[in-house]
Amino acid sequence: MKRKETPKKDVFFPLTQPDGMMRNTAALLVAGLALFCCCTGALEVRIRTLDDFEQFVNKGMWDLNITLEDDINFSQSGISFPLGSTDGKECAKYTGTFNGQNHTIKGINASNSDGYAGLFCSLGDAVFEDLVIDESCVFSGSKAGSLSAELRGNITVKNVVSRAKVDGQSYAGGFIAQVMVQKDT
C-alpha cells in the first residue's frame, strides 16, 4: 500500500507529455490559484469551474497559460468583460496560451456601448487553440471581437470556433476587432 504524501508549497510530479514522455512538472499555490510549471518554464493555470476562472481574473496575471478542463458558463458570473480592462478603454495585454481542449465558453454578455468588448481587452503574442465560443455569447461595444477588442503583436489561432454575436460601432471582427500595427521609425 502506497503512503499518500501531503503536498507542500512546491510539488514536483511526473506529467505525461503529448509525445508520451514523462517529465517533471512543478505545481505551486499562489494566493489560492494552482499554477503549474512545465518543461518550458511557463506558468499554467488549469480551469475547471467558473470559480477557478474568477480566481484567475482576480489575480490579474495576463501572461499565464490557461488550460480549460471543462466547459465554462458565464451566465451567472460577476466577471466584468473584457478581461484586462481597467475602465472599458484601457487594456492590459494577454500574452499567454489559451488551450480550450475543445471545451466551450458560454453565456458571456459583454456590452460596453462606448468601450471595448471581447473575452480579453487586448492580445499580443498570444495563442488560442481548441476552443469554442458558443452562440449564447454577445460582444457589443465601440471595438468588439469574440477573442479581443484589439491585437498588439502576434496571435496564433488553431481550431477555434466563434458562434458569438459581435457588434462593434467603430471596429468589429469575428475574433479580433482591430489590429494595431506598430510602425518602424
C-alpha positions in Angstrom: 0.0 0.0 0.0 1.4 3.4 -1.1 1.5 6.1 1.5 -0.2 9.3 0.5 2.0 12.4 0.9 0.7 15.8 1.8 1.6 18.4 -0.9 4.0 21.1 0.1 4.2 24.6 -1.4 6.3 23.4 -4.3 5.4 20.0 -5.6 7.1 18.0 -8.4 5.3 15.2 -10.1 5.6 13.4 -13.4 3.5 14.6 -16.2 2.9 12.7 -19.4 3.5 15.0 -22.4 1.7 14.6 -25.7 4.8 12.8 -27.1 4.3 10.1 -24.3 7.5 11.2 -22.5 7.4 11.7 -18.7 8.8 15.0 -17.5 8.8 16.7 -14.2 6.3 19.5 -13.6 6.2 21.9 -10.7 3.0 23.0 -9.1 2.7 25.8 -6.7 -0.1 27.6 -5.0 -0.1 31.4 -5.4 -2.8 33.2 -3.4 -5.2 30.3 -3.8 -4.6 29.8 -7.5 -2.9 26.5 -8.5 -0.2 27.2 -11.0 1.7 24.5 -12.9 5.1 25.0 -14.4 6.0 22.6 -17.2 9.3 21.9 -19.0 9.0 25.2 -21.0 9.1 27.2 -17.7 5.8 28.9 -18.5 3.2 29.1 -15.7 -0.1 27.5 -16.4 -3.5 27.6 -14.7 -6.0 24.8 -15.2 -9.6 26.0 -15.0 -12.4 23.5 -14.2 -15.1 25.8 -12.9 -16.4 29.4 -13.0 -14.9 29.9 -9.6 -11.4 28.9 -10.9 -11.8 31.4 -13.8 -12.9 34.1 -11.4 -9.7 33.5 -9.3 -7.6 33.8 -12.4 -9.2 37.1 -13.3 -8.8 38.5 -9.8 -5.1 37.8 -9.9 -4.6 40.0 -13.0 -1.8 37.7 -14.3 -2.2 38.2 -18.0 0.8 36.2 -19.1 -0.3 32.8 -17.7 -1.0 29.8 -19.9 -4.7 28.8 -19.4 -6.0 25.2 -19.9 -9.7 24.6 -19.7 -10.6 21.3 -18.0 -14.4 21.7 -18.7 -17.0 23.9 -20.4 -17.4 27.3 -18.6 -20.8 29.0 -18.4 -20.6 32.7 -17.5 -24.3 33.4 -17.4 -24.2 33.6 -13.5 -20.8 35.3 -13.4 -20.0 38.7 -11.9 -16.9 38.9 -14.1 -16.5 42.2 -16.0 -15.5 41.8 -19.6 -13.3 42.3 -21.4 -10.6 40.7 -19.2 -7.7 43.0 -18.6 -9.8 46.2 -18.9 -9.3 48.8 -16.3 -12.1 51.2 -17.4 -13.5 49.7 -20.6 -10.9 51.6 -22.7 -7.5 50.9 -21.1 -6.2 47.4 -21.6 -3.7 45.0 -20.1 -2.4 42.7 -22.9 -2.9 38.9 -22.5 0.2 37.2 -23.8 -0.3 33.5 -22.8 -1.6 30.4 -24.4 -5.3 29.6 -24.0 -5.9 25.9 -24.6 -9.6 25.2 -24.6 -9.1 21.4 -25.0 -12.2 21.5 -27.2 -14.3 22.9 -24.4 -16.9 25.6 -24.8 -17.3 29.1 -23.3 -20.9 30.0 -22.8 -23.1 32.8 -21.5 -20.9 35.9 -21.8 -22.8 39.2 -22.2 -20.1 41.8 -22.8 -22.0 45.0 -23.7 -20.0 48.2 -23.4 -21.5 50.8 -25.6 -18.6 53.3 -25.6 -15.8 50.9 -24.8 -14.2 47.6 -25.7 -15.9 44.2 -25.8 -14.3 40.7 -26.1 -13.1 37.9 -23.9 -9.9 39.8 -23.5 -9.4 43.5 -23.9 -6.0 43.2 -25.7 -3.9 40.4 -27.0 -0.2 40.3 -28.0 2.0 37.3 -28.8 -0.9 35.0 -27.6 -2.0 31.6 -28.7 -5.6 30.3 -28.7 -6.3 26.7 -29.6 -9.1 24.1 -29.4 -11.8 26.4 -28.1 -15.5 27.1 -28.9 -17.3 30.3 -28.1 -20.9 29.5 -28.5 -23.9 31.4 -29.7 -25.1 32.4 -26.2 -22.1 34.9 -26.1 -22.7 38.5 -27.1 -19.9 41.1 -27.5 -21.0 44.7 -28.2 -19.0 47.9 -28.0 -17.1 50.6 -29.9 -14.5 47.8 -30.6 -15.9 44.3 -30.4 -14.4 40.8 -31.2 -15.1 37.5 -29.6 -11.4 36.9 -28.5 -10.4 40.5 -28.1 -11.1 44.2 -28.9 -7.6 44.7 -30.1 -4.4 42.9 -31.1 -1.0 44.5 -30.4 1.6 41.9 -31.6 1.2 38.4 -33.0 -1.5 35.8 -32.5 -1.9 32.2 -33.4 -5.4 30.8 -33.6 -5.8 27.0 -34.2 -9.1 25.1 -34.1 -11.1 27.9 -32.6 -14.8 28.4 -33.4 -16.8 31.5 -32.5 -20.6 31.5 -33.0 -20.9 34.6 -30.8 -22.9 37.7 -31.8 -20.4 40.5 -32.3 -21.5 44.2 -32.8 -18.9 46.9 -33.0 -19.8 50.5 -33.6 -16.3 51.5 -34.8 -14.4 48.2 -35.3 -15.8 44.6 -35.3 -14.3 41.2 -36.1 -15.3 37.6 -35.5 -12.1 37.1 -33.4 -10.4 40.5 -33.2 -12.0 43.9 -33.6 -8.8 45.9 -34.5 -5.2 45.0 -35.3 -2.9 47.7 -34.1 0.2 48.0 -36.4 3.4 49.3 -34.9 5.3 51.4 -37.5 9.1 51.1 -37.5 10.7 54.6 -37.1 
